[in-house]
């Protein structure tokens, strides 16, 4: 991936627009403060807490309608989400707190006010204008530190926004907060030395998935309308599945990874986590497409539709052929409930008009997929390239821990020891891998190419539109215990094919389960259509009980918050 350009035109244009709007003629006092009418009647006046009642479980698609009709302003939406973070982020009543946020964006209300002013002047940037979002803290933000969840990088300041963040801001989205992740995206339970342990709002004794668990838990708990995650092997889809959300791992090359701290240039993608398929489409409209700073996106040229919303049709499953990938349907005790829900999802797709076929075992494909993971080979190489980006500011004392003394490297981060213990061990094991013998690495890349060929052949031989299987084959594990059932993440990650996770229901323990639809490269329009039809027919999503509307918080019995048996880490930075 090329080094990044500085001073992106999109961010500069967005800031310039904001400055110009601040000099616009004065408006009425209510409009000037952004305190417009809220849902509930013309001219009604409510507190941020009252507005928070309205945003609970609303997707961005619905919020844009409220903004367009003047029933709510972006300022009031931001305040509503901030009120929910204040209420549910840390310990409250009988809960330990969701702990999804690394730091709040202190300019969010001012950004919202500028966007409200633009709307009053008739300038609407698009469907995301004024929509508050969450951003995983491995995406660069020029106005905030980007920590990767690590105490070692708590003061790391990139020169500008990651490309996807810049495009979302240019489209009118507002960053409310940066969210916790499994440190350096090197795990699936979302624990970090800077952010601590994020908890699943459906059961705060369980993990939220990972590594994008802060975004997943935050969107589920309504700390923002939607969010950005990254996925090297399941890191978008696991949090979506465990938090009753929709998540998309896009085709390799669909959206830029520029400015996203990497694990593996071969396997990494960045993409959306949201409450609905329609929200995923809106975010893709803003973020997909060619970026010269990420050469992989050259593959997207000529393959981006005018809008991804065009294929959101509740008859999209009619005539579609869906293959049940039976290799991932485990019959083990802990996975039986998930397997049953995925079987039920396939039945629902058939009821909507799809032809659903059970595929026989694919031993050659599974062997190629299982033998083609390369992120451990690439972490040091790709992270060091990211850390050396021009314009980055960092403590010189960190860079001097290991040679060279003028830039930060993975070796410096390991030497600092300021990493949660399990991740520190993994990072130590990767030191020297990128510069060591490469024969085994090249063999894994060859296996990746073989897996891609076999997967294409599976689609062709069976005339398939998509494969279906569980996003995670077991429900979210209790904090402190290993999360099982993530092997399924590799089919998309190790081939670059796109995969969409959609809520499929709940286990008897009340934990969400996600079903995954995998399509051919750049088939996102069709994949979103299939997912939309299934979503509209089943409507499995429901909000978590532990983070209810704020007027119900007082009904929760206060007691000493339950502890966890996760790793001991420092308190997170709140910024």
Secondary structure as the mmCIF struct_conf table of DSSP 4:
data_model
#
loop_
_struct_conf.conf_type_id
_struct_conf.id
_struct_conf.beg_label_comp_id
_struct_conf.beg_label_asym_id
_struct_conf.beg_label_seq_id
_struct_conf.end_label_comp_id
_struct_conf.end_label_asym_id
_struct_conf.end_label_seq_id
HELX_LH_PP_P HELX_LH_PP_P1 UNK A 2 UNK A 5
BEND BEND1 UNK A 6 UNK A 7
HELX_RH_AL_P HELX_RH_AL_P1 UNK A 9 UNK A 22
TURN_TY1_P TURN_TY1_P1 UNK A 23 UNK A 23
BEND BEND2 UNK A 24 UNK A 24
HELX_LH_PP_P HELX_LH_PP_P2 UNK A 25 UNK A 26
HELX_RH_AL_P HELX_RH_AL_P2 UNK A 29 UNK A 32
TURN_TY1_P TURN_TY1_P2 UNK A 33 UNK A 34
BEND BEND3 UNK A 39 UNK A 41
TURN_TY1_P TURN_TY1_P3 UNK A 42 UNK A 43
HELX_RH_AL_P HELX_RH_AL_P3 UNK A 48 UNK A 55
TURN_TY1_P TURN_TY1_P4 UNK A 56 UNK A 57
HELX_RH_AL_P HELX_RH_AL_P4 UNK A 60 UNK A 68
TURN_TY1_P TURN_TY1_P5 UNK A 69 UNK A 70
BEND BEND4 UNK A 71 UNK A 72
HELX_RH_AL_P HELX_RH_AL_P5 UNK A 74 UNK A 88
BEND BEND5 UNK A 89 UNK A 90
STRN STRN1 UNK A 92 UNK A 92
TURN_TY1_P TURN_TY1_P6 UNK A 93 UNK A 94
STRN STRN2 UNK A 95 UNK A 95
STRN STRN3 UNK A 101 UNK A 104
TURN_TY1_P TURN_TY1_P7 UNK A 106 UNK A 107
HELX_RH_AL_P HELX_RH_AL_P6 UNK A 108 UNK A 120
TURN_TY1_P TURN_TY1_P8 UNK A 121 UNK A 122
BEND BEND6 UNK A 126 UNK A 126
TURN_TY1_P TURN_TY1_P9 UNK A 127 UNK A 130
STRN STRN4 UNK A 132 UNK A 136
TURN_TY1_P TURN_TY1_P10 UNK A 137 UNK A 138
STRN STRN5 UNK A 139 UNK A 139
STRN STRN6 UNK A 141 UNK A 141
TURN_TY1_P TURN_TY1_P11 UNK A 142 UNK A 143
STRN STRN7 UNK A 144 UNK A 144
TURN_TY1_P TURN_TY1_P12 UNK A 148 UNK A 149
HELX_RH_3T_P HELX_RH_3T_P1 UNK A 151 UNK A 153
TURN_TY1_P TURN_TY1_P13 UNK A 154 UNK A 155
STRN STRN8 UNK A 157 UNK A 157
BEND BEND7 UNK A 159 UNK A 160
HELX_RH_AL_P HELX_RH_AL_P7 UNK A 163 UNK A 170
TURN_TY1_P TURN_TY1_P14 UNK A 171 UNK A 172
STRN STRN9 UNK A 174 UNK A 179
BEND BEND8 UNK A 182 UNK A 182
HELX_RH_3T_P HELX_RH_3T_P2 UNK A 183 UNK A 185
BEND BEND9 UNK A 188 UNK A 189
STRN STRN10 UNK A 191 UNK A 192
TURN_TY1_P TURN_TY1_P15 UNK A 193 UNK A 195
STRN STRN11 UNK A 196 UNK A 197
STRN STRN12 UNK A 200 UNK A 200
TURN_TY1_P TURN_TY1_P16 UNK A 201 UNK A 202
STRN STRN13 UNK A 203 UNK A 203
TURN_TY1_P TURN_TY1_P17 UNK A 204 UNK A 205
STRN STRN14 UNK A 206 UNK A 206
BEND BEND10 UNK A 210 UNK A 212
HELX_RH_AL_P HELX_RH_AL_P8 UNK A 213 UNK A 220
TURN_TY1_P TURN_TY1_P18 UNK A 221 UNK A 222
BEND BEND11 UNK A 223 UNK A 225
STRN STRN15 UNK A 226 UNK A 231
BEND BEND12 UNK A 232 UNK A 234
TURN_TY1_P TURN_TY1_P19 UNK A 235 UNK A 236
HELX_RH_AL_P HELX_RH_AL_P9 UNK A 237 UNK A 242
TURN_TY1_P TURN_TY1_P20 UNK A 243 UNK A 244
STRN STRN16 UNK A 246 UNK A 249
HELX_LH_PP_P HELX_LH_PP_P3 UNK A 250 UNK A 251
TURN_TY1_P TURN_TY1_P21 UNK A 252 UNK A 253
BEND BEND13 UNK A 254 UNK A 254
STRN STRN17 UNK A 255 UNK A 255
TURN_TY1_P TURN_TY1_P22 UNK A 258 UNK A 259
STRN STRN18 UNK A 260 UNK A 260
BEND BEND14 UNK A 263 UNK A 263
TURN_TY1_P TURN_TY1_P23 UNK A 265 UNK A 267
STRN STRN19 UNK A 269 UNK A 274
BEND BEND15 UNK A 275 UNK A 276
HELX_RH_AL_P HELX_RH_AL_P10 UNK A 277 UNK A 287
STRN STRN20 UNK A 288 UNK A 288
BEND BEND16 UNK A 289 UNK A 289
STRN STRN21 UNK A 291 UNK A 291
TURN_TY1_P TURN_TY1_P24 UNK A 292 UNK A 293
STRN STRN22 UNK A 294 UNK A 294
HELX_RH_3T_P HELX_RH_3T_P3 UNK A 295 UNK A 300
TURN_TY1_P TURN_TY1_P25 UNK A 301 UNK A 302
BEND BEND17 UNK A 306 UNK A 306
HELX_RH_3T_P HELX_RH_3T_P4 UNK A 308 UNK A 311
TURN_TY1_P TURN_TY1_P26 UNK A 314 UNK A 319
STRN STRN23 UNK A 321 UNK A 325
HELX_RH_3T_P HELX_RH_3T_P5 UNK A 326 UNK A 328
BEND BEND18 UNK A 332 UNK A 332
HELX_RH_3T_P HELX_RH_3T_P6 UNK A 333 UNK A 335
HELX_RH_AL_P HELX_RH_AL_P11 UNK A 336 UNK A 351
TURN_TY1_P TURN_TY1_P27 UNK A 352 UNK A 353
STRN STRN24 UNK A 355 UNK A 359
HELX_LH_PP_P HELX_LH_PP_P4 UNK A 360 UNK A 361
HELX_RH_AL_P HELX_RH_AL_P12 UNK A 363 UNK A 370
TURN_TY1_P TURN_TY1_P28 UNK A 371 UNK A 371
HELX_RH_AL_P HELX_RH_AL_P13 UNK A 375 UNK A 387
TURN_TY1_P TURN_TY1_P29 UNK A 388 UNK A 388
TURN_TY1_P TURN_TY1_P30 UNK A 390 UNK A 391
STRN STRN25 UNK A 393 UNK A 393
HELX_RH_AL_P HELX_RH_AL_P14 UNK A 396 UNK A 399
TURN_TY1_P TURN_TY1_P31 UNK A 400 UNK A 401
BEND BEND19 UNK A 402 UNK A 404
TURN_TY1_P TURN_TY1_P32 UNK A 405 UNK A 406
BEND BEND20 UNK A 407 UNK A 407
HELX_RH_AL_P HELX_RH_AL_P15 UNK A 410 UNK A 416
BEND BEND21 UNK A 419 UNK A 419
HELX_RH_AL_P HELX_RH_AL_P16 UNK A 421 UNK A 430
TURN_TY1_P TURN_TY1_P33 UNK A 431 UNK A 435
BEND BEND22 UNK A 436 UNK A 436
HELX_RH_AL_P HELX_RH_AL_P17 UNK A 439 UNK A 462
TURN_TY1_P TURN_TY1_P34 UNK A 463 UNK A 463
BEND BEND23 UNK A 465 UNK A 465
STRN STRN26 UNK A 466 UNK A 470
BEND BEND24 UNK A 471 UNK A 474
HELX_LH_PP_P HELX_LH_PP_P5 UNK A 475 UNK A 477
STRN STRN27 UNK A 478 UNK A 478
TURN_TY1_P TURN_TY1_P35 UNK A 479 UNK A 480
BEND BEND25 UNK A 481 UNK A 481
HELX_LH_PP_P HELX_LH_PP_P6 UNK A 482 UNK A 484
HELX_RH_3T_P HELX_RH_3T_P7 UNK A 487 UNK A 489
HELX_RH_AL_P HELX_RH_AL_P18 UNK A 490 UNK A 493
TURN_TY1_P TURN_TY1_P36 UNK A 494 UNK A 496
STRN STRN28 UNK A 499 UNK A 506
TURN_TY1_P TURN_TY1_P37 UNK A 508 UNK A 509
BEND BEND26 UNK A 510 UNK A 510
STRN STRN29 UNK A 512 UNK A 518
BEND BEND27 UNK A 520 UNK A 520
TURN_TY1_P TURN_TY1_P38 UNK A 521 UNK A 522
HELX_RH_AL_P HELX_RH_AL_P19 UNK A 524 UNK A 538
HELX_RH_3T_P HELX_RH_3T_P8 UNK A 545 UNK A 547
HELX_RH_3T_P HELX_RH_3T_P9 UNK A 550 UNK A 555
BEND BEND28 UNK A 556 UNK A 556
HELX_LH_PP_P HELX_LH_PP_P7 UNK A 557 UNK A 558
HELX_LH_PP_P HELX_LH_PP_P8 UNK A 560 UNK A 562
BEND BEND29 UNK A 566 UNK A 566
HELX_LH_PP_P HELX_LH_PP_P9 UNK A 570 UNK A 573
#
